[in-house]
Amino acid sequence: DQQVKQNSPSLSVQEGRISILNCDYTNSMFDYFLWYKKYPAEGPTFLISISSIKDKNEDGRFTVFLNKSAKHLSLHIVPSQPGDSAVYFCAAINGSSNTGKLIFGQGTTLQVKP
Amino acid sequence: GAGVSQTPSNKVTEKGKYVELRCDPISGHTALYWYRQSLGQGPEFLIYFQGTGAADDSGLPNDRFFAVRPEGSVSTLKIQRTERGDSAVYLCASSPGYTRDTQYFGPGTRLTVL
């Protein structure tokens, strides 16, 4: 079963506008969430993370929001730039596990048009 | 400094053959992870090393898959009697050691089983 879901396979936005990428999870034991960005032929690159004790974390143009009651998180990119075009993965870590293994969603391909 | 490197970048083999995939983590990183990414999916956890020992191998799909990290640095993922369903990108990541530390990914090895 897919414990982390990204229901939008793709998203297209205009340069300068906001990009909102969504992620839902089912396991209430997840206590740490991350977003990774991936360009073709490269490995995923860490973007931003959030602990379950917070509801928002901001880093420059990137903000992650966490709604624990809805088991939902989102990544906001403002303003979007053409270089942001990539596949974005949401990932989670199970707090009851003593490993850092990441449970990934399927990914959302973001295209930012100039 | 140097990032995570993986060799080979591409591997084509025939069904039933044995393959080895290598990962060189970032120097000093004690935690090492292997993931597998199939087309259109997010990375899927395979195995986690803390130092030389496999602390969590719950993601290995069956006993054809095995991984080692004999000196706590380089790791090798070994696949016996390859099957067409093993075709995927195999990603390696390393982190300083704590479970919430950022994982840094290599570019991956694309394995194709004919």
Interface residues (C-beta under 8 A of the other chain):
Chain A: V4 Q6 Y32 Y36 A41 E42 G43 P44 T45 F46 S49 F89 A91 I93 S97 N98 T99 G100 K101 L102 I103 F104 G105 Q106 G107
Chain B: V4 A31 Y33 Y35 G40 Q41 G42 P43 E44 F45 Y48 A55 D56 G59 L91 A93 S95 Y98 T99 R100 D101 T102 Q103 Y104 F105 G106 P107 G108
